[in-house]
């Protein structure tokens, strides 16, 4: 007779930040990144926006590092977390996926980051997983746990629930140094809507190129920035473009 129930796994402690472990780290990226520079003081990170890089580091023995930070679903921990990466190799790999027409923005597929070694001998390999829609449970977890990444620039907790209802927020008991910060921004369309539209646009390259040109002329470079009204219009247009494509094949 087994002492513990079958398939029992001990609960994992909740952690807001993902740390890359030895072996496979599988993630789904759920947000745009914030980009900046990270310095250290008294063993605490100090982060600066991309256009605010300090002239020199606080500790001459530690270089200021360029960082990306974004919201992910960590499959190993089964929870929403923030992943910050300063490793140039990982950044370049994700950037290459983003620019590759066969992969595109990393919202539509999982990514596996393999970690091996320790210290200066640590190696990383980054591999995309074939496209598939995000699990509805992951999307719901993302919605249920709002995260304001910009709070990292103020050494505040991005998961502070006060962000849900206030344009101003407190860091502990002290008002944030920049006083008033924008209320948390969330994509106007959902991840599921993004995936649906992206799939339909891929099915009609000519219409996709037309839409891309149209959006860029209006300063929109990411489908996540679409309003719901624009999303509905483009979705209907993609349906018509695909119907016309099918009809053309029938009559050819």
C-alpha positions in Angstrom: 0.0 0.0 0.0 1.4 3.4 -1.0 2.0 5.9 1.8 1.1 8.9 -0.5 -1.6 9.3 -3.0 -0.8 8.2 -6.6 0.6 11.0 -8.7 1.2 13.2 -5.6 3.5 16.2 -6.1 4.6 18.5 -3.2 3.3 22.0 -3.6 5.7 24.5 -5.1 6.3 27.8 -3.4 4.9 30.8 -5.2 7.6 33.1 -6.7 7.0 36.2 -8.8 10.2 35.8 -10.7 11.3 33.0 -12.9 14.9 31.7 -12.4 16.3 29.6 -15.2 17.0 26.1 -13.8 19.4 23.4 -15.1 17.8 21.5 -17.9 14.7 22.5 -19.8 12.8 25.7 -19.0 9.6 25.9 -21.1 7.8 29.2 -21.3 5.0 31.0 -23.1 5.7 34.7 -23.5 2.5 36.7 -22.6 3.5 40.3 -22.9 5.7 42.8 -24.6 9.1 43.2 -22.9 10.2 46.3 -21.0 13.8 47.1 -22.0 16.4 48.8 -20.0 19.7 48.7 -18.0 20.4 47.1 -14.7 22.9 48.2 -12.1 23.4 47.0 -8.5 23.7 48.8 -5.2 23.8 47.1 -1.7 22.9 43.8 -3.4 19.7 45.2 -4.8 19.0 45.8 -8.5 18.5 49.4 -9.8 16.9 49.6 -13.2 17.0 52.4 -15.8 14.9 52.8 -18.9 16.5 52.2 -22.3 17.3 55.9 -22.9 18.5 56.6 -19.4 21.7 54.5 -19.3 24.1 55.8 -16.6 27.5 57.0 -17.6 29.1 54.4 -15.3 28.1 51.7 -12.9 27.8 52.2 -9.1 30.3 49.3 -8.5 33.2 49.6 -10.9 33.7 45.8 -10.7 30.2 45.2 -12.0 29.1 46.1 -15.5 25.7 47.6 -16.2 23.7 45.0 -18.1 21.1 45.4 -20.8 17.9 43.6 -19.7 14.6 42.4 -21.1 11.7 41.7 -18.7 8.4 40.2 -19.7 5.5 38.1 -18.3 5.6 34.4 -19.0 3.8 31.2 -18.1 6.4 29.0 -16.5 5.4 25.4 -17.3 7.8 24.0 -14.7 6.1 26.0 -11.9 2.6 26.2 -13.5 2.3 29.9 -12.8 2.5 33.4 -14.1 5.9 34.9 -13.5 8.3 37.7 -14.7 11.3 36.5 -16.6 14.2 38.9 -16.8 17.0 38.1 -19.1 20.4 39.7 -19.5 22.0 36.9 -21.4 22.8 38.2 -24.8 22.5 34.8 -26.5 19.0 34.3 -25.2 18.0 37.8 -26.3 19.4 37.4 -29.8 17.7 34.0 -30.2 14.3 35.4 -29.4 15.0 38.5 -31.5 15.8 36.2 -34.4 12.6 34.2 -34.0 10.6 37.5 -33.9 12.2 38.6 -37.2 11.8 35.2 -38.9 8.7 35.0 -41.1 8.3 31.3 -40.2 8.1 32.0 -36.5 7.1 35.7 -35.9 6.3 37.3 -32.6 6.8 34.8 -29.7 3.2 35.0 -28.5 2.0 32.1 -30.7 4.4 29.4 -29.6 6.2 28.1 -26.6 10.0 28.5 -26.2 12.4 26.0 -24.5 15.5 27.4 -22.8 18.0 24.7 -22.0 20.5 25.6 -19.3 23.7 23.7 -18.6 26.7 24.5 -16.4 27.4 27.0 -13.6 28.9 30.5 -13.4 31.0 31.6 -16.3 30.7 28.1 -17.8 26.9 28.3 -18.1 25.5 27.6 -21.5 22.1 28.2 -23.0 20.2 26.8 -26.0 17.0 28.4 -27.1 14.5 26.5 -29.2 11.0 27.4 -30.4 8.2 24.8 -30.2 5.7 24.5 -33.2 2.9 27.1 -33.1 -0.2 26.3 -31.1 -2.9 28.4 -29.4 -2.3 29.4 -25.9 -4.1 27.2 -23.4 -7.3 29.1 -22.2 -6.3 28.3 -18.6 -3.0 30.2 -19.1 -4.8 33.1 -20.7 -7.2 33.2 -17.8 -4.4 33.1 -15.3 -2.8 36.0 -17.1 -6.0 38.0 -16.8 -6.5 37.1 -13.2 -3.1 38.2 -12.2 -2.4 41.8 -13.5 1.3 42.7 -13.7 2.7 46.2 -14.2 6.2 45.7 -15.5 7.1 49.4 -15.3 7.1 49.1 -11.6 10.5 47.3 -11.9 12.0 50.7 -12.7 10.9 51.9 -9.3 11.9 48.9 -7.3 8.3 48.1 -6.6 6.2 44.9 -6.8 4.7 44.6 -10.3 2.0 42.3 -8.9 0.8 44.9 -6.3 -3.0 44.7 -6.5 -3.3 48.4 -5.9 -2.5 48.9 -9.6 -5.9 47.5 -10.5 -7.8 50.5 -9.2 -5.4 53.4 -8.8 -3.4 55.6 -11.3 -1.0 56.4 -8.5 0.5 53.7 -6.4 2.6 53.3 -3.3 5.8 51.3 -3.0 5.5 50.0 0.6 4.7 53.1 2.6 6.6 55.6 0.3 5.2 57.3 -2.7 7.0 56.2 -5.9 9.7 58.6 -6.9 8.0 59.5 -10.1 4.8 60.2 -8.3 2.2 59.4 -10.9 2.6 56.5 -13.2 0.4 55.4 -16.0 -2.3 52.9 -15.0 -1.5 49.4 -16.0 -1.9 48.8 -19.7 -3.3 45.6 -21.1 -3.6 44.5 -24.7 -6.9 45.7 -26.2 -7.3 42.3 -27.9 -6.7 39.0 -26.1 -4.0 36.4 -26.8 -6.6 34.1 -28.3 -7.8 36.9 -30.6 -4.2 37.7 -31.6 -3.6 34.0 -32.5 -6.8 33.8 -34.5 -6.1 36.9 -36.5 -2.4 36.0 -37.1 -3.4 32.6 -38.4 -6.0 34.0 -40.8 -3.5 36.7 -42.1 -0.9 34.0 -42.7 -3.4 32.2 -44.9 -3.6 35.2 -47.2 -0.1 36.8 -47.7 -1.3 39.5 -50.1 -3.9 40.7 -47.6 -1.4 40.5 -44.8 1.0 42.7 -46.6 -1.8 45.2 -47.4 -2.8 45.3 -43.7 0.8 45.6 -42.5 1.3 48.6 -44.8 -2.0 50.2 -43.6 -1.2 49.7 -39.9 2.3 51.0 -40.2 1.1 54.1 -41.9 -0.9 54.8 -38.7 2.0 54.0 -36.4 0.8 50.5 -35.4 3.5 47.9 -35.6 2.0 45.1 -33.5 -1.3 43.4 -33.7 -1.6 43.6 -29.9 -2.0 47.3 -30.3 -5.2 47.0 -32.3 -8.5 48.4 -30.9 -11.3 45.9 -30.8 -13.0 47.8 -33.6 -10.0 47.6 -35.9 -9.6 43.9 -34.9 -13.2 43.1 -36.0 -12.7 45.0 -39.3 -9.4 43.2 -40.2 -10.8 39.9 -39.1 -13.8 40.3 -41.5 -11.5 41.4 -44.2 -9.3 38.4 -43.8 -12.3 36.1 -44.0 -13.4 37.8 -47.2 -9.8 37.6 -48.6 -9.6 33.9 -47.9 -13.1 33.2 -49.3 -12.1 35.1 -52.5 -8.9 33.0 -52.7 -10.9 29.7 -52.4 -13.4 30.9 -55.0 -10.5 31.9 -57.4 -9.1 28.4 -57.1 -12.4 26.8 -57.9 -12.8 28.9 -61.1 -9.2 28.6 -62.2 
